[in-house]
Amino acid sequence: MKTSNNRNKETPIIAITSYAMVGDREKILAAGCTAYIEKLIDPESFIEELKRFL
């Protein structure tokens, strides 16, 4: 687990959904989420996506 002394660093919020509708990505990102991932999840791309925020 990584730790940081930077108290102003934002905590990423990643939405993961199994029931995606047209426009959901835009709504979720506009609501303040950092990222949006739809299921079916490819394990390799999922891990790479999460590494962007570590």
mmCIF file of the C-alpha atoms, coordinates in Angstrom:
data_MODEL
# 
_entry.id   MODEL 
# 
loop_
_atom_site.group_PDB 
_atom_site.id 
_atom_site.type_symbol 
_atom_site.label_atom_id 
_atom_site.label_alt_id 
_atom_site.label_comp_id 
_atom_site.label_asym_id 
_atom_site.label_entity_id 
_atom_site.label_seq_id 
_atom_site.pdbx_PDB_ins_code 
_atom_site.Cartn_x 
_atom_site.Cartn_y 
_atom_site.Cartn_z 
_atom_site.occupancy 
_atom_site.B_iso_or_equiv 
_atom_site.pdbx_formal_charge 
_atom_site.auth_seq_id 
_atom_site.auth_comp_id 
_atom_site.auth_asym_id 
_atom_site.auth_atom_id 
_atom_site.pdbx_PDB_model_num 
ATOM 1  C CA . MET A 1 1  ? 0.000   0.000  0.000   1.00 0.00 ? 1  MET A CA 1 
ATOM 2  C CA . LYS A 1 2  ? 1.353   3.385  -0.981  1.00 0.00 ? 2  LYS A CA 1 
ATOM 3  C CA . THR A 1 3  ? 1.115   6.290  1.397   1.00 0.00 ? 3  THR A CA 1 
ATOM 4  C CA . SER A 1 4  ? 1.477   9.971  0.753   1.00 0.00 ? 4  SER A CA 1 
ATOM 5  C CA . ASN A 1 5  ? 2.117   13.045 2.847   1.00 0.00 ? 5  ASN A CA 1 
ATOM 6  C CA . ASN A 1 6  ? 0.191   15.130 0.312   1.00 0.00 ? 6  ASN A CA 1 
ATOM 7  C CA . ARG A 1 7  ? -3.105  15.778 2.120   1.00 0.00 ? 7  ARG A CA 1 
ATOM 8  C CA . ASN A 1 8  ? -4.525  17.705 -0.852  1.00 0.00 ? 8  ASN A CA 1 
ATOM 9  C CA . LYS A 1 9  ? -4.351  14.764 -3.234  1.00 0.00 ? 9  LYS A CA 1 
ATOM 10 C CA . GLU A 1 10 ? -7.800  13.801 -4.470  1.00 0.00 ? 10 GLU A CA 1 
ATOM 11 C CA . THR A 1 11 ? -9.156  10.310 -3.972  1.00 0.00 ? 11 THR A CA 1 
ATOM 12 C CA . PRO A 1 12 ? -10.104 8.817  -7.345  1.00 0.00 ? 12 PRO A CA 1 
ATOM 13 C CA . ILE A 1 13 ? -13.706 7.680  -7.774  1.00 0.00 ? 13 ILE A CA 1 
ATOM 14 C CA . ILE A 1 14 ? -14.086 4.999  -10.427 1.00 0.00 ? 14 ILE A CA 1 
ATOM 15 C CA . ALA A 1 15 ? -17.583 3.974  -11.491 1.00 0.00 ? 15 ALA A CA 1 
ATOM 16 C CA . ILE A 1 16 ? -17.990 0.366  -12.602 1.00 0.00 ? 16 ILE A CA 1 
ATOM 17 C CA . THR A 1 17 ? -21.304 -0.665 -14.108 1.00 0.00 ? 17 THR A CA 1 
ATOM 18 C CA . SER A 1 18 ? -22.802 -3.770 -15.627 1.00 0.00 ? 18 SER A CA 1 
ATOM 19 C CA . TYR A 1 19 ? -25.844 -2.042 -17.094 1.00 0.00 ? 19 TYR A CA 1 
ATOM 20 C CA . ALA A 1 20 ? -24.623 0.790  -19.312 1.00 0.00 ? 20 ALA A CA 1 
ATOM 21 C CA . MET A 1 21 ? -27.023 2.981  -21.237 1.00 0.00 ? 21 MET A CA 1 
ATOM 22 C CA . VAL A 1 22 ? -26.232 5.545  -23.917 1.00 0.00 ? 22 VAL A CA 1 
ATOM 23 C CA . GLY A 1 23 ? -25.014 8.701  -22.196 1.00 0.00 ? 23 GLY A CA 1 
ATOM 24 C CA . ASP A 1 24 ? -24.149 7.021  -18.877 1.00 0.00 ? 24 ASP A CA 1 
ATOM 25 C CA . ARG A 1 25 ? -20.414 7.700  -19.228 1.00 0.00 ? 25 ARG A CA 1 
ATOM 26 C CA . GLU A 1 26 ? -21.002 11.412 -19.727 1.00 0.00 ? 26 GLU A CA 1 
ATOM 27 C CA . LYS A 1 27 ? -23.464 11.624 -16.820 1.00 0.00 ? 27 LYS A CA 1 
ATOM 28 C CA . ILE A 1 28 ? -21.156 9.754  -14.457 1.00 0.00 ? 28 ILE A CA 1 
ATOM 29 C CA . LEU A 1 29 ? -18.098 11.822 -15.341 1.00 0.00 ? 29 LEU A CA 1 
ATOM 30 C CA . ALA A 1 30 ? -20.134 15.046 -15.097 1.00 0.00 ? 30 ALA A CA 1 
ATOM 31 C CA . ALA A 1 31 ? -21.244 13.964 -11.610 1.00 0.00 ? 31 ALA A CA 1 
ATOM 32 C CA . GLY A 1 32 ? -17.600 13.976 -10.509 1.00 0.00 ? 32 GLY A CA 1 
ATOM 33 C CA . CYS A 1 33 ? -16.268 10.474 -11.062 1.00 0.00 ? 33 CYS A CA 1 
ATOM 34 C CA . THR A 1 34 ? -12.655 10.237 -12.130 1.00 0.00 ? 34 THR A CA 1 
ATOM 35 C CA . ALA A 1 35 ? -13.189 7.296  -14.475 1.00 0.00 ? 35 ALA A CA 1 
ATOM 36 C CA . TYR A 1 36 ? -15.866 4.998  -15.840 1.00 0.00 ? 36 TYR A CA 1 
ATOM 37 C CA . ILE A 1 37 ? -15.456 1.289  -16.616 1.00 0.00 ? 37 ILE A CA 1 
ATOM 38 C CA . GLU A 1 38 ? -18.150 -0.881 -18.188 1.00 0.00 ? 38 GLU A CA 1 
ATOM 39 C CA . LYS A 1 39 ? -18.474 -4.618 -17.597 1.00 0.00 ? 39 LYS A CA 1 
ATOM 40 C CA . LEU A 1 40 ? -17.540 -7.127 -19.155 1.00 0.00 ? 40 LEU A CA 1 
ATOM 41 C CA . ILE A 1 41 ? -14.155 -6.306 -17.735 1.00 0.00 ? 41 ILE A CA 1 
ATOM 42 C CA . ASP A 1 42 ? -10.978 -7.483 -19.389 1.00 0.00 ? 42 ASP A CA 1 
ATOM 43 C CA . PRO A 1 43 ? -8.671  -8.215 -16.418 1.00 0.00 ? 43 PRO A CA 1 
ATOM 44 C CA . GLU A 1 44 ? -5.560  -6.835 -18.123 1.00 0.00 ? 44 GLU A CA 1 
ATOM 45 C CA . SER A 1 45 ? -7.115  -3.558 -19.240 1.00 0.00 ? 45 SER A CA 1 
ATOM 46 C CA . PHE A 1 46 ? -8.909  -3.210 -15.883 1.00 0.00 ? 46 PHE A CA 1 
ATOM 47 C CA . ILE A 1 47 ? -5.641  -3.434 -13.966 1.00 0.00 ? 47 ILE A CA 1 
ATOM 48 C CA . GLU A 1 48 ? -3.978  -0.974 -16.340 1.00 0.00 ? 48 GLU A CA 1 
ATOM 49 C CA . GLU A 1 49 ? -6.871  1.451  -15.914 1.00 0.00 ? 49 GLU A CA 1 
ATOM 50 C CA . LEU A 1 50 ? -6.593  1.254  -12.127 1.00 0.00 ? 50 LEU A CA 1 
ATOM 51 C CA . LYS A 1 51 ? -2.795  1.725  -12.208 1.00 0.00 ? 51 LYS A CA 1 
ATOM 52 C CA . ARG A 1 52 ? -3.368  5.192  -13.718 1.00 0.00 ? 52 ARG A CA 1 
ATOM 53 C CA . PHE A 1 53 ? -4.754  6.290  -10.347 1.00 0.00 ? 53 PHE A CA 1 
ATOM 54 C CA . LEU A 1 54 ? -2.184  4.704  -7.985  1.00 0.00 ? 54 LEU A CA 1 
# 
